[in-house]
Amino acid sequence: MKRPVPGRLRRVLWSYDIRQMDLEEDKELIIQQVLNYGVWEDLKWLYRAYSKQDIRAVVRHPRRGVWFEQVLNFWCLMLKVRLPKRVKERAIFRLAPQFGR
């Protein structure tokens, strides 16, 4: 059974059609976007919707080029996740290309 995404998350999922999303199928993306762009109310919702293990797994295995550096650093600290330098560097969103990485 499809679990719809609340409309209030539209602002952190602006480039997706949330009507087509599912809380379980799209949980990695939803967690990542809320951690990167969410406000306090979004974070409270996130911790009600997903387990700490689910949230920690998303931080532990960050997608390439989608995280703000300070945000990823914060969540690594808060969730006690240690990322290899290379993994962390690849996860950071950069406007200028980083050659040789």
ABEGO torsion letter per residue (X at the ends): XBBBBBAAAAAAAAABBAAABBAAAAAAAAAAAAAAABBAAAAAAAAAABBAAAAAAAAABBBBGABBAAAAAAAAAAAGBBBBAAAAAAABBBABBBBGX
